[in-house]
């Protein structure tokens, strides 16, 4: 009974401190010094001492976690829509080309109305050449890899390698399709087959699209990200216009190349959007122009507040 005294209770030496930590640091860990077992205890603290990110998730679960509550179906549709529609359109065009359907006749009439070779159309078409598009992708991939490595990003090589593999996949898909369809070229081209789908169009779509996809997370300002996406769209539209205007390809050849590129780029964007550890010095509290997007730094899983603007297409 002699232990009763006025004032707050005092801590005794050797007593297990359940709320202040075994080391007396004040952090809410187990009193016996063992690591915590709950996900909340495993979360790292942010710069201000509060809880930061939860352990990153990967794959489809990571993508669905970025959606608002109750919107998993909408997010699944948003992921599958850019993949399914181009694939269906590509299948339809390929069927019409092989069967010499009604779309082929309309395509040839449209080509005759649009063909008018000039210097501008030739220059635009050359932007889809391997000698032009692939070096652009290589330079951007090297820049992103160098910046990721300098920033301490986990698997800093991953975006560059993924973009390079996707670029190598283009001829592996286009050349067999040209052989299988055997479509002749427009009248201004020498006699021959193998014009469907347009390899220049697919090369430009994948090269410039992949370059933008790997670069977007490192663009700080939202206007810069929008400008990069807009430039990619304009360049690809210019390539398609130049190919048709110059008479190198039928319009359906170009549309099929865009569809093929859209399918491949959707896969790349989903792959790059998987969770990962942020680079050193990148806080998950960075939003908008303050730092790389959450999709590329693995900050999408945090629960304290909604993620910042995602780099979407």
Number of C-alpha atoms within 10 A of each C-alpha: 4 4 5 7 8 6 6 6 8 6 9 8 7 7 9 17 20 16 14 15 17 20 13 13 10 12 14 15 21 18 18 12 13 9 11 14 10 8 9 12 16 15 16 14 13 13 12 7 9 10 17 20 23 20 17 17 18 15 13 15 13 19 21 19 18 21 17 11 8 8 13 16 11 13 17 14 13 11 18 14 13 17 19 16 14 20 18 12 15 22 14 13 21 20 14 16 22 14 12 12 13 10 16 18 13 12 15 16 12 15 20 15 9 16 22 13 16 11 10 13 21 19 15 21 26 18 23 29 17 15 10 14 20 20 12 14 24 16 13 18 26 15 15 22 22 14 15 21 16 12 15 15 20 15 13 18 16 16 25 24 14 17 24 19 11 19 22 14 14 19 14 10 14 22 16 12 17 18 13 12 18 17 20 17 19 21 15 12 12 10 9 11 13 19 23 29 32 27 26 26 31 30 29 31 30 33 29 24 29 29 26 20 26 24 20 24 19 17 19 16 14 17 11 13 21 16 11 20 19 14 15 20 15 12 19 26 18 19 26 32 22 27 29 26 25 24 24 25 29 30 25 25 28 26 21 25 27 27 26 26 25 22 19 22 23 21 16 20 21 14 16 20 24 20 24 22 18 24 21 13 11 19 19 23 20 15 17 18 17 15 20 27 29 29 27 25 25 24 29 29 25 21 14 12 7 14 21 20 13 19 21 11 12
